[in-house]
Every structure is written in structure tokens, then in C-alpha cells.
Amino acid sequence: MASGSIITWRIGRSADSEICLNHTSVSRRHAELTRGSDNSYYLIDCGSSVGSFVWDGIGWIDASHRFLKLDDWLRFGDQETSLKNLIAAAPRSNAGAVSYDGDRTVLDSRPAGPVVRNPQTGEIESR
């Protein structure tokens, strides 16, 4: 993978997900995990029926649009895993994953408001 590249992996029950969580509580297309060019990680829930959550040390909080830390624990449906485990399960090459290279601006701090990914550029944008 090129230096400075942005890559997105689909997380879900579907066989075409780059990170497959084969459990009935996980939606077919549950979430997307994006690694920015600065090695930051951002999770977007894809409208799953049960949501995506991160453990904050006290309880599970909504992670529908959230920057993640490497030591974060995540929950998709009834399935719990660490961000490190998801990264380890992700494909090592760009094959199958959505990848963006080049001169793209990546948010390197938490946005002030809601965020979405631009489907044409892959950029994470504030609304």
C-alpha cells in the first residue's frame, strides 16, 4: 500500500465484506472502517439494524460516526472485538477494499458536527 493512502474496509456478515463477522446479529453490510493516510481509524455504521458501539470504560456508546483508538473495543450486533483484531483480519492488499491514494485532505481531529464519507472521493467530511 502506498504511503499516504486511504483505505476503507466493509465490515459485515456478507461474504463480500473485507472483514466478515459471520453472525446473525451482524448486518450484511454493517459498517465501514477507514484508515486515513495518517494511520487514524474512523468507523461509520452503514445503517445497521442494531448499531455499532465502542466501550468507553463504563459502558457501550454509539460509534456510528467515530474516530477510534487502536486499543478500542467494538461491538457489532452481539459480536465484540478490538480494533486491533479488526485490523489483523483486514486484507493485506488493496484487492477488494476501497482505496484512495494521492493528495487528499484527511480529518486529523474530531469534527465539530456530524460527518459522512463522500461516495465519490472517499473523503470524510463534516456536515
C-alpha positions in Angstrom: 0.0 0.0 0.0 1.3 3.4 -1.0 2.4 5.8 1.7 -0.3 8.4 2.3 -3.1 6.1 1.0 -6.6 6.0 2.5 -8.3 2.6 2.6 -11.8 1.5 3.6 -12.9 -2.0 4.6 -16.5 -3.1 4.7 -17.5 -4.9 7.9 -20.5 -7.2 7.9 -22.0 -10.7 7.6 -21.9 -10.7 3.8 -19.3 -12.8 2.0 -18.2 -9.7 0.0 -17.2 -7.9 3.2 -13.4 -7.5 3.6 -13.9 -8.1 7.3 -16.6 -10.7 7.6 -18.3 -11.2 11.0 -20.4 -14.3 10.3 -23.1 -14.0 13.0 -26.9 -13.4 12.6 -26.8 -10.3 14.8 -24.4 -8.6 12.4 -26.0 -6.9 9.4 -24.9 -8.0 5.9 -23.3 -4.5 5.4 -22.9 -3.4 9.0 -20.2 -0.7 9.0 -17.1 0.6 7.2 -13.7 1.1 8.8 -11.4 3.7 7.1 -7.7 4.1 7.7 -6.5 7.6 6.9 -3.2 8.5 5.4 -2.0 9.5 8.9 -3.0 5.9 10.2 -6.0 7.3 12.0 -9.1 5.0 12.0 -12.7 6.1 11.5 -15.8 3.9 11.8 -19.1 4.6 10.0 -22.2 2.5 10.7 -24.0 1.7 7.4 -27.5 1.9 8.9 -27.3 -1.5 10.6 -30.4 -2.6 12.5 -28.6 -2.8 15.8 -25.8 -0.2 15.5 -22.1 -0.1 16.2 -20.7 0.7 19.6 -17.4 1.4 21.3 -16.6 0.6 25.0 -15.8 3.8 26.9 -14.7 2.1 30.2 -18.2 2.4 31.7 -20.5 1.2 29.0 -21.1 0.8 25.3 -21.6 4.2 23.5 -22.8 4.8 19.9 -20.0 4.6 17.4 -22.0 5.4 14.2 -19.5 8.1 13.2 -16.4 8.0 15.3 -12.6 8.2 15.3 -11.1 5.1 17.0 -8.0 4.4 19.0 -6.0 1.2 18.5 -7.0 -0.1 21.9 -10.8 0.5 21.5 -13.2 -2.4 21.9 -16.1 -2.5 19.5 -19.4 -4.2 19.3 -21.4 -5.1 16.1 -24.6 -6.8 17.0 -23.7 -9.4 19.6 -20.1 -9.6 18.4 -17.3 -7.9 20.4 -13.8 -7.4 19.2 -10.9 -5.0 19.4 -9.9 -2.6 16.7 -6.5 -4.4 16.6 -8.3 -7.7 15.8 -10.3 -6.0 13.0 -7.1 -4.6 11.5 -5.5 -8.0 11.7 -8.5 -9.5 9.9 -8.4 -6.9 7.1 -6.9 -7.8 3.8 -3.2 -7.1 3.5 -3.5 -5.8 -0.1 -5.9 -3.4 -1.7 -7.6 -6.2 -3.6 -11.3 -6.0 -2.8 -11.0 -3.0 -0.5 -11.9 0.6 -1.5 -8.7 2.5 -1.6 -7.9 6.2 -2.3 -4.3 7.5 -2.9 -3.0 10.9 -3.5 -3.4 14.4 -2.3 -6.5 14.1 -0.2 -7.2 16.0 3.0 -7.9 13.8 5.9 -9.5 15.0 9.1 -6.8 14.6 11.8 -9.0 15.7 14.7 -12.6 15.1 15.7 -15.0 17.1 13.6 -17.3 19.5 15.3 -20.5 18.0 13.9 -21.9 15.0 12.1 -19.7 13.5 9.4 -20.2 11.5 6.3 -18.0 9.9 3.7 -18.2 11.4 0.2 -19.0 8.4 -2.0 -17.1 9.9 -5.0 -13.9 10.8 -3.3 -13.9 8.7 -0.1 -13.1 11.8 2.0 -14.7 12.1 5.4 -16.5 15.4 5.5 -18.2 17.5 8.2 -21.8 18.5 7.7 
